[in-house]
Amino acid sequence: MQLTTAAIGNSRGIRLPKVLLDKHGFGDAVEAELRDDSLVLKPAKKARDGWEEAFRQMHEQGNDALLLPNFFWRRKRYCTIIEQF
């Protein structure tokens, strides 16, 4: 597919056909990657995409323990920490 570029300020842009955008799930943002002598465009990933599956796997493997103590678990401990500041 050959596309033409359009002037956008000091830059150049390309317009992608709606059919192409819909077919590949493009939204308002894209990820651009340079590979060899090509420019590859992909739909932008959503924030925290895949986190649910990663957390599930961590839980199954027992890797989901807190790294810091839970200061808010006991009110007395929480008040002691606040008073130190």
N, C-alpha and C positions, 0 to 999 in steps of 0.2 A: 504494500500500500504506500503510495507516495502522497505526502502532505505538504502544504506550503506553510511558510512561516509568516507571522504577522508582527508588525512593530508594536511594542508595548513599552512606551517610554524609551529608555536607552537599551532595552533588551529586545529579544525576539521570542515569540511564543508560537506554539502549534495548537491547532484546534483538533480535538479527537472526536470522531463521529459518536453520536449518542448510542448507537447500536453497540459499538465497541466498548464504551464506558459501562453500559448496562450488562453486557455479556461477561465482563471481567470484574465487576463489582467495584468500579472506581467511584469514589465520593468526591468530597471537596479537596482532599489532599492525596498526593501520590508520593511514592518513594522512587527516587531516581538512582540508578547504579551504572557506573561505567564498567563495561567488560570488554577488554581488548579495544576494538575500534567501534564498539556499539554503545548506545544509550538504552538501558532497559528500564521501563517504567512498570511499577507494580502498585496496586492499591495500598494505601498507607495502613499499617496495622493499628488497631485500636489500642489505646492505653490499657495496660494490664491484660492484654490478650494472651491467653494460655496460662494465666496465673492459677486459675481454679484447678486445672489438671496437675500443675506442678505442686501445689499445696497438698492435693490428694495423695500424690506419690510420696511426698515428704512424710505425711502422716503415716502411711502404710509402712514406711521404712524406719519410723521412729525418729525422724530428724526434725521434729517440730517443737522441740522443747524451747522454753524461753531462754534467751541468752543473758538477760538481766533479771534480777529478782523483781517480782511484782510488788512495787511499793504501795500500790493502792489496795492491796488485798486486806490489810488490817488498818483500821482507822488510826490506832495509836502510832503505828510505825509511820504512817503518812504525816501525821501532825509533827512528829519528831523531825522529819526531813524538812518540812516547811519552816520550822523554827530555826533550823541551822542557816537558812538563807537570810 
